[in-house]
Amino acid sequence: MKFTGLEPRLPSATRKRLIGQQQSMSIKHDKTADLFKSFMPKRGEIENTISENVFSINIYKQDYFTAFDPNSVFEKWAAVEVSSFAEVPYGMNKIVIPAGLYAIFDYKGHPGDKAIFQFIFGSWLPGSEYHLDHRPHFEILGERYKNNDPNSEEEIWIPIRPK
């Protein structure tokens, strides 16, 4: 497998405040491109941003991974981190990601390649000393992120807790 030997960083992350747009979707009916096409032109309206990084956040129901079905609906966010919640622009909302332990994978490859998630959930997590925790999952799309490019880089944050 091409990710063999890929070890995540395991920091305890502080609480994060974000402002963005969200949409319900499923793996089978993925609307990520539409969400980001709507959000990206408006992100400059958000005050108190911490960086240029964009967050792609997934919020799953408690049993999403135990009873996985590609038709199961989850909430996807396109957002930016802020130092404080000032005025929220029209059509956007605020979200708080609670503090906690995360496995952070530094991924380089095509953003549409789901093999990294098969590795994380099918190999790394079952063989680790951790369980999946019920908090938001997210990717940080920084300056090296390139949409539809095999040389794109991003951080994948998976919420975990000790077994």
One Martini backbone bead per residue (centre of mass of N, CA, C, O) as a GRO file, in nm:
protein
  163
    1MET     BB    1   0.099   0.034   0.020
    2LYS     BB    2   0.147   0.383  -0.022
    3PHE     BB    3   0.120   0.443   0.318
    4THR     BB    4   0.333   0.296   0.430
    5GLY     BB    5   0.471   0.459   0.720
    6LEU     BB    6   0.253   0.658   0.784
    7GLU     BB    7   0.281   0.904   1.035
    8PRO     BB    8   0.132   1.074   1.271
    9ARG     BB    9   0.045   1.333   1.438
   10LEU     BB   10  -0.035   1.386   1.819
   11PRO     BB   11  -0.210   1.636   1.902
   12SER     BB   12  -0.338   1.876   2.114
   13ALA     BB   13  -0.604   2.065   2.044
   14THR     BB   14  -0.744   2.352   2.023
   15ARG     BB   15  -0.982   2.552   2.004
   16LYS     BB   16  -1.198   2.634   1.721
   17ARG     BB   17  -1.280   2.916   1.523
   18LEU     BB   18  -1.544   2.947   1.273
   19ILE     BB   19  -1.625   3.061   0.936
   20GLY     BB   20  -1.910   2.965   0.718
   21GLN     BB   21  -2.021   2.703   0.511
   22GLN     BB   22  -2.301   2.472   0.472
   23GLN     BB   23  -2.369   2.114   0.383
   24SER     BB   24  -2.559   1.858   0.290
   25MET     BB   25  -2.429   1.515   0.247
   26SER     BB   26  -2.276   1.257   0.051
   27ILE     BB   27  -2.078   1.048  -0.104
   28LYS     BB   28  -2.272   0.997  -0.345
   29HIS     BB   29  -2.372   1.320  -0.291
   30ASP     BB   30  -2.142   1.528  -0.377
   31LYS     BB   31  -2.104   1.902  -0.284
   32THR     BB   32  -1.822   2.036  -0.252
   33ALA     BB   33  -1.780   2.214  -0.502
   34ASP     BB   34  -2.026   2.397  -0.452
   35LEU     BB   35  -1.946   2.501  -0.176
   36PHE     BB   36  -1.669   2.631  -0.262
   37LYS     BB   37  -1.781   2.815  -0.490
   38SER     BB   38  -1.946   2.985  -0.283
   39PHE     BB   39  -1.724   3.060  -0.063
   40MET     BB   40  -1.453   3.179  -0.182
   41PRO     BB   41  -1.557   3.471  -0.277
   42LYS     BB   42  -1.653   3.538   0.047
   43ARG     BB   43  -1.408   3.515   0.258
   44GLY     BB   44  -1.325   3.828   0.270
   45GLU     BB   45  -1.575   3.905   0.473
   46ILE     BB   46  -1.408   3.793   0.700
   47GLU     BB   47  -1.327   3.853   1.021
   48ASN     BB   48  -1.045   3.767   1.208
   49THR     BB   49  -0.836   3.617   1.061
   50ILE     BB   50  -0.554   3.402   1.093
   51SER     BB   51  -0.556   3.289   0.790
   52GLU     BB   52  -0.557   3.142   0.458
   53ASN     BB   53  -0.677   2.900   0.556
   54VAL     BB   54  -0.876   2.622   0.467
   55PHE     BB   55  -1.165   2.449   0.577
   56SER     BB   56  -1.261   2.100   0.575
   57ILE     BB   57  -1.563   1.995   0.722
   58ASN     BB   58  -1.677   1.706   0.914
   59ILE     BB   59  -2.007   1.598   1.028
   60TYR     BB   60  -2.094   1.321   1.216
   61LYS     BB   61  -2.258   1.073   1.317
   62GLN     BB   62  -2.205   0.850   1.560
   63ASP     BB   63  -2.264   0.585   1.343
   64TYR     BB   64  -2.126   0.626   1.063
   65PHE     BB   65  -1.879   0.402   1.082
   66THR     BB   66  -2.046   0.144   1.182
   67ALA     BB   67  -2.282   0.222   0.944
   68PHE     BB   68  -2.176   0.231   0.657
   69ASP     BB   69  -2.300   0.465   0.399
   70PRO     BB   70  -2.290   0.646   0.104
   71ASN     BB   71  -2.590   0.778   0.184
   72SER     BB   72  -2.497   0.913   0.425
   73VAL     BB   73  -2.542   1.194   0.607
   74PHE     BB   74  -2.356   1.502   0.618
   75GLU     BB   75  -2.160   1.777   0.732
   76LYS     BB   76  -2.031   2.043   0.534
   77TRP     BB   77  -1.744   2.264   0.545
   78ALA     BB   78  -1.651   2.602   0.464
   79ALA     BB   79  -1.362   2.757   0.627
   80VAL     BB   80  -1.241   2.998   0.870
   81GLU     BB   81  -1.024   3.111   1.098
   82VAL     BB   82  -1.079   3.281   1.411
   83SER     BB   83  -1.025   3.481   1.694
   84SER     BB   84  -1.322   3.598   1.659
   85PHE     BB   85  -1.662   3.679   1.681
   86ALA     BB   86  -1.792   3.863   1.470
   87GLU     BB   87  -1.937   3.941   1.211
   88VAL     BB   88  -2.160   3.754   1.021
   89PRO     BB   89  -2.200   3.685   0.721
   90TYR     BB   90  -2.410   3.648   0.488
   91GLY     BB   91  -2.467   3.293   0.467
   92MET     BB   92  -2.328   3.242   0.741
   93ASN     BB   93  -2.145   3.058   0.997
   94LYS     BB   94  -2.072   2.921   1.308
   95ILE     BB   95  -1.789   2.727   1.445
   96VAL     BB   96  -1.687   2.473   1.686
   97ILE     BB   97  -1.386   2.317   1.771
   98PRO     BB   98  -1.295   2.107   1.986
   99ALA     BB   99  -1.086   2.001   2.193
  100GLY     BB  100  -0.816   1.761   2.113
  101LEU     BB  101  -0.726   1.468   1.981
  102TYR     BB  102  -0.504   1.416   1.694
  103ALA     BB  103  -0.462   1.291   1.367
  104ILE     BB  104  -0.195   1.398   1.153
  105PHE     BB  105  -0.192   1.407   0.801
  106ASP     BB  106   0.051   1.434   0.550
  107TYR     BB  107  -0.075   1.509   0.237
  108LYS     BB  108   0.020   1.381  -0.095
  109GLY     BB  109  -0.210   1.456  -0.356
  110HIS     BB  110  -0.496   1.393  -0.481
  111PRO     BB  111  -0.792   1.516  -0.352
  112GLY     BB  112  -0.978   1.269  -0.483
  113ASP     BB  113  -0.814   1.058  -0.325
  114LYS     BB  114  -0.942   0.801  -0.101
  115ALA     BB  115  -0.700   0.617   0.000
  116ILE     BB  116  -0.620   0.760   0.262
  117PHE     BB  117  -0.884   0.682   0.416
  118GLN     BB  118  -0.849   0.378   0.392
  119PHE     BB  119  -0.591   0.375   0.555
  120ILE     BB  120  -0.681   0.508   0.817
  121PHE     BB  121  -0.951   0.321   0.869
  122GLY     BB  122  -0.822   0.026   0.775
  123SER     BB  123  -0.520   0.048   0.922
  124TRP     BB  124  -0.423   0.254   1.131
  125LEU     BB  125  -0.648   0.261   1.347
  126PRO     BB  126  -0.670  -0.051   1.414
  127GLY     BB  127  -0.336  -0.048   1.481
  128SER     BB  128  -0.377   0.135   1.711
  129GLU     BB  129  -0.422   0.324   2.032
  130TYR     BB  130  -0.703   0.411   1.890
  131HIS     BB  131  -0.999   0.590   1.871
  132LEU     BB  132  -1.265   0.723   1.752
  133ASP     BB  133  -1.392   1.040   1.771
  134HIS     BB  134  -1.674   1.266   1.846
  135ARG     BB  135  -1.568   1.482   1.608
  136PRO     BB  136  -1.450   1.681   1.396
  137HIS     BB  137  -1.344   1.665   1.073
  138PHE     BB  138  -1.035   1.774   0.894
  139GLU     BB  139  -0.902   2.004   0.653
  140ILE     BB  140  -0.604   2.173   0.558
  141LEU     BB  141  -0.589   2.439   0.315
  142GLY     BB  142  -0.314   2.560   0.201
  143GLU     BB  143  -0.063   2.687  -0.001
  144ARG     BB  144  -0.020   2.369  -0.120
  145TYR     BB  145  -0.296   2.372  -0.231
  146LYS     BB  146  -0.431   2.186  -0.525
  147ASN     BB  147  -0.671   2.166  -0.727
  148ASN     BB  148  -0.649   1.888  -0.918
  149ASP     BB  149  -0.355   1.791  -0.794
  150PRO     BB  150  -0.099   1.553  -0.742
  151ASN     BB  151   0.077   1.790  -0.564
  152SER     BB  152  -0.092   1.819  -0.335
  153GLU     BB  153  -0.139   1.973  -0.001
  154GLU     BB  154  -0.242   1.838   0.327
  155GLU     BB  155  -0.430   1.830   0.627
  156ILE     BB  156  -0.536   1.550   0.826
  157TRP     BB  157  -0.799   1.547   1.073
  158ILE     BB  158  -0.833   1.303   1.336
  159PRO     BB  159  -1.035   1.205   1.584
  160ILE     BB  160  -0.907   1.096   1.905
  161ARG     BB  161  -0.869   0.816   2.142
  162PRO     BB  162  -0.791   0.619   2.374
  163LYS     BB  163  -0.830   0.269   2.444
   0.00000   0.00000   0.00000
